[in-house]
Amino acid sequence: MPTLVLIRHGQSAWNLENRFTGWWDVDVTEKGAAEARAAGELMAAKGLDFDQTFTSLQTRAIKTLNLALEAMGRLWLPVEKDWRLNERHYGGLTGLDKAETAAKHGDEQVHIWRRSFDVPPPPIEAGSNYDPSADRRYAGIDVPATESLKDTIARVLPYWEGRIAPALRDGQRVLISAHGNSLRALVKHLSGISDDEITGLEIPTGQPIVYELDDALNATDRYYLNER
């Protein structure tokens, strides 16, 4: 059976500060780095190994992957980085403290922006300090101004079908280091979770999720590695 493991990046600086991060590039904290190393050690201890790895263009996911692979003695494995595995773009909320945002816009509105399936936050203003569109890594990419979870899924799934699924069908063992919402997109697809239910799914930082798949890439089981 094909081997697939998903891991959300270790705790980031803005996770710690409770700020909307999205496409803004922040590093992992010391705790986040420790989570990544521990994930690698756990995967090695459980006998997992990989042939191909995938991650986003964001430092927190790349560093988590590298630290985990280092702990496994597998830094030499091939890595493919792609913006379509980036976190959801939080638009005009990027950089804002979540409590302050709730005080300004109301808890109900912020809950809709965070947890609705298809309602995006307000778009980021052109020239904002947190606008990534001029970042060199996104040259030639039509950077969104905001995204709902539905929008995020719409970019993640074609990448899954075009790059990741073929690797699994070829018998490669795959590790993906990404973000809460880009991983929600994959979990929704693989586990057949409804639009309503997926918005409430929490994916903890630094905890490997193992998928057991049949030859058609249908999920037969999903579990956190530390629970087996």
Steps between C-alpha positions, in 0.01 A plus 500: 500500500622855429644684801389860563581713804383857556651738753399852589799726567620541857375793706577829325576841650154625404328186626653592834385862471151394382523702178353423159795381291388363163755563226723719717832329560579442867744261659438218745557561870741295710200289598407463132852385413485249785163373373652446155799308636274290722281420199804378308618290791154348538473417130841334508414306815180374338693377197368754251715598202439712192602536137353841416404804709287804428463835675385858446708809427469615861787484747308341786400198290839469327689517829267247662564261214876549516517455878286186484708354217821584685375313805430203271839517329320577174599858411609368161147409391357695204276792593250673273384844614185656358284802586185292463580339834518845666271588787165662425539874427329693778475821299454817702515306827867410444713612792207588726465365852193276508365644826535858374333402172206352691469816709494711183276291276310284751546137592232381257655667196849377585363150553344514151829610344695232683263207485260539209572283198459758226502852654845663466628780724521852353774524235841628599559863400751566225822625653429340838810413700375143492428476126718216361429571133838670447691215665749349255393144579157578349626648174264401220231382744161670522515556877149509649384798704302272733377140512226292653560135582315417179747716305792325670364159408462616138877550471615210718308220329631556144852486646410178681369347179785628285805439720436311825252231397719385206796456738286283729370296205860439400557340839689791655466562873395864544533755781324838475587791733244777466244710687173471687278592207695347212503175701127538570455501124682168467329341799159607367576342164655179631253437782185624325419757768207734432531876445338567838710255697840588354492856636499363855789259449802602706843384386759538778851624426781250463289184522544256206172375351531161333271401214459140398388498137392230260641477149233745376615749770179461696559541873454184704627654824623833643671543836747711692829315525537570873174316565617166354 
